[in-house]
Amino acid sequence: MGGDALVYSRKNVGVLGMNDSEDAVLLEYSKFPWLVFKVDETKYAVNSKAITGILPLPQTVTSIPTSPKYIKGIIRARGEVITLIELRTLFLIQPSNNQYEQMVVSLQDNELHIGIIVDSVIGVENINYLYKHNDIQNLCTGDYIIGVGNTEKDDDLILLVSDNKLTNKVREAEIDISEDQIV
């Protein structure tokens, strides 16, 4: 494997020394299962500790004028206002002609609720190995990908997405929503 890589095994996760906060985050994340999903044909995962629910993408989404392109809008779900992030746009993935039944994965960070729009949900999996690979992180803009892993079921590589980076992206957009704006 080229470049600097740290490998975390679920069975032997305490062996490596933690030198920075990202390593500590990966170590903490290795204790929880991950929700695996697809955007286009690529598998991604977000740690389950931040997930509050999964729901079909509603037909009606309230647009927010002058918001960044990656913000699809807002919805109300389970009594909460959720800001939707279009991962295809954020990750610079071309729109698809395929008819996916898109889903919203709801995440919560303190008082902020966001939803990430994904093409399909595969399921909740334990990640056998987490690779924090600097070469991969250098290729990704926005630092949303915090590593690469694979599940216990197969050796397919899965890009691990930082829920903290996604919620911070919404905070940076400074979206101010009043209750009467929501459809």
C-alpha positions, -999 to +999 in steps of 0.1 A: +000+000+000+015+034-010+015+065+011+009+067+048-018+044+060-031+035+094-051+003+097-076-003+125-089-038+130-121-043+151-103-071+169-071-052+176-081-016+176-062-005+206-027-014+193-020+018+173-010+050+190-033+080+184-014+110+172-042+133+161-079+139+164-088+122+132-071+090+144-091+093+176-123+097+156-116+066+135-109+047+167-142+058+182-161+051+150-147+015+149-168+007+180-201+012+161-216-004+130-219+016+098-248+023+075-236+013+040-253+030+010-247+038-026-244+070-046-241+060-082-223+027-082-199+036-053-204+023-018-202+047+011-208+044+048-216+067+076-212+057+113-245+046+128-240+065+161-252+098+143-281+082+125-317+090+137-336+074+108-340+065+072-369+075+051-379+077+014-371+111-003-404+130-001-418+143-034-421+177-019-390+195-007-390+231+003-363+250-016-341+276+001-333+306-021-297+315-024-285+283-006-255+264-020-262+240-048-255+209-026-285+219-003-316+204-019-339+221+006-357+213+038-383+188+049-402+181+081-399+145+094-409+132+128-416+167+140-381+180+131-369+203+103-342+185+083-318+202+059-312+179+029-277+176+014-275+162-021-244+140-020-242+137-058-237+175-060-214+178-029-192+149-042-192+163-078-209+131-091-228+136-124-266+133-124-278+098-133-305+087-158-310+056-136-343+056-117-331+051-081-356+051-053-336+077-034-336+077+004-328+102+031-305+092+059-312+115+088-282+125+110-281+145+142-253+165+157-264+183+189-294+203+178-287+202+141-307+176+120-295+170+084-305+144+058-282+130+032-298+119+000-285+085-012-294+063-042-299+032-022-294+018+013-276-015+016-277-021+053-260-017+087-226-035+087-196-039+109-165-026+092-136-051+096-108-027+087-107+010+086-079+025+065-071+062+071-051+065+039-036+099+032-034+093-006-072+089-007-078+119+015-056+140-007-077+131-037-110+142-021-120+178-018-137+188+013-123+162+036-157+143+037-140+109+032-122+099+064-110+065+053-117+033+035-131+001+049-147-032+040-174-053+057-173-087+072-194-100+043-172-091+014-140-073+004-156-045-016-140-012-006-163+013+010-156+051+014-162+062+049-180+095+052-176+119+082-209+128+096-192+157+115-179+172+082-214+170+067-231+187+096-204+213+097-210+220+060-246+228+067-235+250+096-211+269+073-240+275+049-257+295+077-292+285+066-318+303+086-352+286+085-384+297+101-412+272+108-436+290+084-413+283+054-417+245+056-443+229+033 
